[in-house]
Amino acid sequence: IHKQQIMTSTSTATSMLRDDQKIVKSLEGNNICADCEQTNPTWCSVSFGILLCLECSGKHRGLGTHISFVRSLDMDSFSAKQIQVLKIGGNKQCNSYLQDQHTQQQPQQQRENTTTDDFTTTACTNPTTKNNSARVKYDNNIAELYKLKLKARVEGKPEPTELP
């Protein structure tokens, strides 16, 4: 029975089809890494529905799978739900949501001094870039709510407006 359970659990995950990859890669902003300006990212955070370069994928792995579950588009297997999250997510959508929500929560003085680039692009090769910490960007209640919204969309449920 144990062997059968293992086979059942592995049969639900498959390599991403080329057609699915094309859809995911064609989403707005997915031509560059969600966290830096590297082109043609080949890694993803299934949790956030975003594409990442190799270096940023390592930073996401460092956050832990409870925050960001990282996979290779080419080498790893995905469940049907994970593929759906990637198809409905996208780098621009995620970055826009996170920045908009963070901006709304900042005091007025900080909002006036913050640009989109400060929050959404953190060049991998430039450790001095403002807000370059993946932990700052993704390990917070705003990011957690975004993940729940994506999950609800995939499951056809109403999107939450606050954390449970």
N, C-alpha and C positions, 0 to 999 in steps of 0.2 A: 504493500500500500504506500509506503514511504516513497518508493521509486516512482509510482504512478503520480503522486502529488507533485514531485519535482518536475516530471514531464509536463503535467498540466500547467504549472506555474510558468515554465519556460516557453510553452507553446503560445502563450498570450502575448509575448513580446516578439517583435520581428524587426528586421532591418528596415529603415525608412526607404520607401520606394522613391525612385528618381522623380516621379511626378509630384510626390509630396514634398520632396526637397525643393523642387522648382517653385512650388507655391510658397513655401516658407521663406525661401531666399528672395522672392519677389515682393514680399511685404515691405512697406515703406520703412526705410532706415536699416533694413537688414543687409544692405550691401557693405556696411561697416560694422565693426564691433560696437555693441551697446555701451561699452565703457571707455572706449578709446577710438582713435581714428584709423585703426588697422582695417584694410579692405579685405573683402572676401572671407569673413569669419567661417570657421568650420566646426565650431563647438557651440553648445547651447546650454542655457539654463532652462530646463523643463518647468521649473517652478515659476519663472517669470515670463516664459514664452519669448525669450530673447536669444540672439546669436552673439557669440563671443569669439575673440581671437584666442590662440593657445595660451598666451600669457595671462589674459584676464580670466580664462577658464580656471587656471591654477589659483587665482585669487578667490574665485567663487568656491572652488573645492575647499579652500581654507576656511570658509565660513561655516562649513558643515552642511550635510544633506538636509537638515531640518530647515535651513534657510534657502539654500540654492542647490538643486539637484542637477549636476552637470553631466552631459553626455556628448559624445562625438557624433556629428551628423553622419559620418561615413563609416565608423567602426562599431558603433553600439546599437543595441536593440531598443525599441520603443514600444510601449503599449499603445493601443488605439487612442486612449484618452490623452496620453502624452503628445502624440502627433497632433491631435485636435487643439491642444493648448498652444502648440507652436504655430498652427495655422491661424488661430484667432488672435494671437498675441502680436508680437513685433516690437522691434527696438524703438521706433518712433513713438508708438502708443505707450509703451512702458515708461520711457524717459519723460514723455510729456505729462503723463499722469503723476509720476513721482515728483517732478519739478513743480507742477501746478499745486499739488497738495502741500508740499514743503513750503512753497512760497506763501500760500494762504496762512500757514501757521507761524511764519516769521514776523517779528516786529517790523513796522513800517521802515525804519532806518535800514535794516538788513535787506529788505525787499528792493529798495532803491539801489543798492550796491551789488545786487546779484544778477548775473547774466545767465542765459541758457547754457552757454559754454562752461560756466563755473560748475554746473551741476551734472550735465550729461556727457561731457567729454573729458576724459582723464587719460591723456596719452601715456601708454605703458612705459615709454622710455623717459618720461619726465616725472620723477618722484615729487617735484615741488608743485605740480599743478594743484590748484585749490580743490578741495573735496575729493582727492583721488582715492579715498578709502572705500572699498567695496562694502565694508562693514557699515560705514556711515550711511551709504546709499540704500542698502538692502536689509539691514538688521534693525528694523523699526516697525512701529505699528502701521504706518502708511503703506510700506511695502508688503506687510503681512495681509492687509486688507486687499491690496491689488491682487495677490495670489488667490485669495478667496473669491474675488470677482471673476477671475479667469476660470477657476474651477466651476463656479456656478454657471457660467456661460456654456461650458462644455457639457455639463450635466442637465442643461435646460431648466435650471432653477432660477428664481429671482436673485439678483445680485445683492449681496449684503451692503449696507450703508455704514455699518460699524462692526468692530470686532465682537465676537460672541463673549 
